[in-house]
Amino acid sequence: MATKISRLMCVFLSGNDLFLEAPVHHCLASLFSTYCQPDRLDKINLREEIPGLTSFYDFYVSFLLQYEAVSFGDSLFGSFVLLPMQQRYDLKLRKAVWGEHAGTLRAMFIPVKELMIPIKNFLEPEETNLELLRLYLQALLSGTVTSKRCPVMYVVAVHHVNRFVYTQDGKHKKLRQMMMRQICMMRNEEIKKHLLFYKLATQEKDIGFDMYTDLPNVRQRLLEDFDIKDWIKKTRKALQT
């Protein structure tokens, strides 16, 4: 199955605008939709040996460069970029997008409701790589990723950062405290609300997730433990505005 997906991706590399031709685009969209069916999606193993490719990672980086150069924000092209970013695949693939090729994110306008891959595939299991978590937060702080420009990636970043800063395992406390302070000092009140009050992802809403009206007690205690009580009061007021 991975071989078939890689061959479809080659179509986007074979010409700068070939994928935009109506018959080609229609065919690619139909096949992608077919491969995104649960019984087939789960069978795509990007770690397996693919004939003609010495490294899927190198192939994917070339794909990202092509996307940045000629995608014109095409949602189908973006969907193929997203597929290898599912949590079950190699961490390096996600880092490639959020790190060196973060410009890719700015053109990835795919509404959450139109996402053909289940959103949970990008959220579970929760991210534990500290470098990637920092990249998620940086993309939000810098405005590289916004809910309007790149809805799916926005949900991904908000989800993983939220889950990390509120984790109860006692690990990386200094980093979580630093990230929480960065969040509370944000000037963009909307993103701040989303990061602090995020509850659960859902493809039923345009924004892509539900939020708490009031923080659960366990989260409030954690914020108090971080010694940012003043920010708690400010963010509560901000949520009501």
WOZISUL-V854429 format. One record per residue. RES is the residue in one small letter. NEAR is the number of other ideal C-beta (glycine too) atoms within 8 Angstrom. Layout:
res:RES near:NEAR
res:RES near:NEAR
This chain:
res:m near:9
res:a near:11
res:t near:8
res:k near:8
res:i near:13
res:s near:13
res:r near:8
res:l near:11
res:m near:11
res:c near:8
res:v near:11
res:f near:12
res:l near:8
res:s near:6
res:g near:5
res:n near:5
res:d near:7
res:l near:10
res:f near:13
res:l near:8
res:e near:8
res:a near:5
res:p near:6
res:v near:11
res:h near:11
res:h near:8
res:c near:8
res:l near:12
res:a near:9
res:s near:8
res:l near:9
res:f near:13
res:s near:9
res:t near:8
res:y near:12
res:c near:9
res:q near:8
res:p near:6
res:d near:6
res:r near:11
res:l near:11
res:d near:6
res:k near:7
res:i near:11
res:n near:7
res:l near:11
res:r near:6
res:e near:6
res:e near:3
res:i near:9
res:p near:5
res:g near:4
res:l near:9
res:t near:3
res:s near:6
res:f near:13
res:y near:10
res:d near:9
res:f near:11
res:y near:11
res:v near:10
res:s near:9
res:f near:13
res:l near:13
res:l near:9
res:q near:11
res:y near:14
res:e near:10
res:a near:7
res:v near:7
res:s near:11
res:f near:5
res:g near:8
res:d near:9
res:s near:9
res:l near:11
res:f near:11
res:g near:15
res:s near:13
res:f near:13
res:v near:14
res:l near:14
res:l near:10
res:p near:11
res:m near:11
res:q near:10
res:q near:9
res:r near:4
res:y near:10
res:d near:9
res:l near:7
res:k near:7
res:l near:13
res:r near:10
res:k near:13
res:a near:13
res:v near:13
res:w near:11
res:g near:8
res:e near:5
res:h near:11
res:a near:12
res:g near:7
res:t near:12
res:l near:13
res:r near:9
res:a near:12
res:m near:13
res:f near:10
res:i near:13
res:p near:8
res:v near:14
res:k near:7
res:e near:7
res:l near:13
res:m near:7
res:i near:12
res:p near:7
res:i near:14
res:k near:7
res:n near:11
res:f near:12
res:l near:12
res:e near:6
res:p near:5
res:e near:8
res:e near:11
res:t near:6
res:n near:8
res:l near:8
res:e near:7
res:l near:13
res:l near:14
res:r near:9
res:l near:12
res:y near:14
res:l near:13
res:q near:9
res:a near:14
res:l near:15
res:l near:8
res:s near:6
res:g near:7
res:t near:9
res:v near:11
res:t near:8
res:s near:9
res:k near:4
res:r near:8
res:c near:13
res:p near:15
res:v near:14
res:m near:11
res:y near:13
res:v near:16
res:v near:12
res:a near:13
res:v near:14
res:h near:12
res:h near:14
res:v near:15
res:n near:11
res:r near:10
res:f near:13
res:v near:11
res:y near:8
res:t near:8
res:q near:6
res:d near:4
res:g near:4
res:k near:5
res:h near:7
res:k near:7
res:k near:6
res:l near:8
res:r near:12
res:q near:9
res:m near:8
res:m near:14
res:m near:12
res:r near:11
res:q near:10
res:i near:13
res:c near:12
res:m near:6
res:m near:11
res:r near:4
res:n near:7
res:e near:9
res:e near:7
res:i near:11
res:k near:13
res:k near:12
res:h near:13
res:l near:14
res:l near:11
res:f near:12
res:y near:12
res:k near:7
res:l near:6
res:a near:10
res:t near:9
res:q near:10
res:e near:4
res:k near:9
res:d near:7
res:i near:9
res:g near:14
res:f near:14
res:d near:6
res:m near:9
res:y near:8
res:t near:5
res:d near:5
res:l near:10
res:p near:7
res:n near:6
res:v near:7
res:r near:9
res:q near:10
res:r near:8
res:l near:10
res:l near:13
res:e near:10
res:d near:6
res:f near:10
res:d near:5
res:i near:11
res:k near:8
res:d near:6
res:w near:10
res:i near:11
res:k near:8
res:k near:9
res:t near:13
res:r near:10
res:k near:8
res:a near:10
res:l near:9
res:q near:5
res:t near:5
